[in-house]
């Protein structure tokens, strides 16, 4: 799973300190009790890391580093610069050509399963999944792979400097909302060179360069720009002038003996306004009632007018939803308890060769591939259910929005056809389209340590559910 960074700012209502997790859609102020909608979802938002080291102290650290290397030079000037880094996060699902050397994970014996459950529950869940539900989801032409992506990389062209990534620094630091006037008082802001499209392409590069990707979709993705402080020190020595780069937070010398040409690149001005997180009251657009604060949810329910609202940028859009009931399941097991999990039901009104409806999970799960398997199995089954009442039901949170559901449907589609290779070629030519999308909560039957879906009877582990 990705690391969720902490963003520090001030409440727009009372100016009290306000912290929230990166990617949150809602936040609650503990001081004035305001419920706020965090705007800017799926936009390229800008943040910065507050500097700790003063440029004068950085100059002394650089001078000592030169002296330790036997370089006799004096610092003639020092200044702070904020270098831009792209941060890319997403859930990557892709079809790849099958490698001849690839192999499936063998089944583990009982002792190995118990040992794995203590070390890595996610991996153990694969090995301990009920045997009757273990279907072959790959095809002779491709194999479905998944991964969580969490990358940061420099967003400007800095040749021969080597500041390609911040590594794990961001995971232990707090972000602040980008404010041009604030950064201008602290130093110079370096312009972003790479476009968001180039950054997305770079962020989705796979580790294995030999893998041939047939089709891919990245769900729950967001791209942001983080400005990180560095101090640039100019030295004058017997062999001429050069630059040193000092980390503006830790004070460590990152690079020494850098050519002066770097300064010209750093002083290129940033053009245009950079989008930033905004706030607005989290209230029902229909009746004005306060909506509950669920930071990771993309759908908020109004308990007053019983409407559901999906986050879309800086707005809330009304979305159709229903709670399903499966009478045949209740008749067979009248005393069984149920957990209601959300699905996007995408109605296919265009192509008779595809399933009539696609059932796409809208909840988070630690194994991405399980979501794809679940969507495939439920979409190919005959389904019969009625609409239940909404009173006194505990509904699991909805994390993936309508756009993510369309992406997952394209990943699932080849596994529902007799010719996956042809289906993948069609997806490259034209995306899938659907006549409607309805958010539906389906009852999953509790069976020991598993939850079983009401149609295909696939079992999933409730311990791997995220954001209840």
Secondary structure, DSSP 8 states (H G I E B T S, - for coil): -----EEEEE-TTT--EEEEETT-SEEE-TTT--EEEEE-TTS-EEEE----S-HHHHHHHHHHHHHHTT--EEEEEEEEEEEEEEEEEEEEEEEE---TT--------HHHHHHHHHH-HHHHHHHTS-GGG------SS-EEEEEEEEEEEESS--TTT-----TTGGGGSEEEE--HHHHHHHSEE----S-HHHHHHHHT--S-TT--EEEEEEEEEEEEEEEEEEEEEEEEETTEEEEEEEETTT--EEEEEE-THHHHHHT----S-----EEEE-B-TTT--B----TT-SEEE-TTT--EEEEETTEEEEE-EEEEE-HHHHHH-TT--EEEEEEEEEE--S-TTS-SEEEEE-SEES-HHHHHHHHHHHHHS----EE---TT--B----S-HHHHHHHHHHHHGGGSS-HHHHHHHHHHS----SEEEEEEEEEEEETTEEE-TTT--EE-GGGEE--
